[in-house]
Amino acid sequence: MKTSTDRMLTRIKSIYLYIKQRGIVTTTELVEEFGITQRTIQRDLNVLEYNNLVSSPSRGKWSVTDRKTRVS
């Protein structure tokens, strides 16, 4: 795998674990926590949402779904 892909997957995994730990988080909170642009956060959240790992119950707020996952 390419280094940029590894970085992206690590970042997405970190975002997922952060949301799982906090419960419900805002996009702004993720931007501040991870120090990356809102657009990058949104792309990462889209990947997580596409895989049914997170959902947005209201605009700009994110939570994990009930889908079972194993993080390695």
C-alpha positions as MATLAB code, in Angstrom:
seq = 'MKTSTDRMLTRIKSIYLYIKQRGIVTTTELVEEFGITQRTIQRDLNVLEYNNLVSSPSRGKWSVTDRKTRVS';
ca = [
       0.000    0.000    0.000;
       1.125    3.547   -0.640;
       2.210    5.723    2.245;
      -0.579    8.251    1.582;
      -3.145    5.441    1.694;
      -1.712    4.195    4.984;
      -1.936    7.725    6.406;
      -5.527    8.087    5.239;
      -6.607    4.740    6.711;
      -4.883    5.506   10.003;
      -6.593    8.907   10.132;
     -10.021    7.423    9.353;
      -9.537    4.765   12.022;
      -8.548    7.459   14.539;
     -11.618    9.516   13.663;
     -13.871    6.480   14.083;
     -12.377    5.636   17.481;
     -12.665    9.275   18.604;
     -16.357    9.384   17.688;
     -16.942    6.015   19.359;
     -15.316    7.263   22.569;
     -17.140   10.620   22.640;
     -20.597    9.513   21.495;
     -21.743   12.446   19.369;
     -19.250   14.918   17.924;
     -19.426   17.853   15.554;
     -17.444   18.274   12.370;
     -15.837   21.374   13.897;
     -14.746   19.385   16.944;
     -13.069   16.836   14.646;
     -11.300   19.601   12.700;
      -9.922   21.056   15.935;
      -8.964   17.677   17.406;
      -7.144   16.335   14.347;
      -5.785   19.607   12.961;
      -6.863   18.955    9.382;
      -9.196   20.818    7.052;
     -12.951   20.540    7.210;
     -12.959   19.168    3.654;
     -10.588   16.337    4.626;
     -12.704   15.512    7.681;
     -15.807   15.480    5.484;
     -14.169   13.091    2.998;
     -13.136   10.774    5.833;
     -16.636   10.885    7.334;
     -18.073   10.055    3.905;
     -15.913    6.909    3.815;
     -17.105    5.928    7.293;
     -20.728    6.695    6.417;
     -20.515    4.741    3.142;
     -19.342    1.722    5.149;
     -22.206    2.235    7.624;
     -19.842    2.923   10.536;
     -21.055    6.441   11.364;
     -24.229    8.406   10.773;
     -25.270   12.009   11.032;
     -28.451   12.236   13.133;
     -28.494   16.003   12.595;
     -26.541   18.313   10.354;
     -22.890   18.565   11.375;
     -23.135   16.016   14.195;
     -21.818   12.467   13.944;
     -22.193    9.258   15.933;
     -21.205    5.633   15.411;
     -23.750    3.101   14.194;
     -24.609   -0.207   15.832;
     -22.615   -2.098   13.217;
     -20.161   -4.525   14.800;
     -16.527   -3.753   14.008;
     -13.171   -5.164   14.909;
     -10.400   -2.590   14.959;
      -6.883   -3.856   14.415;
];
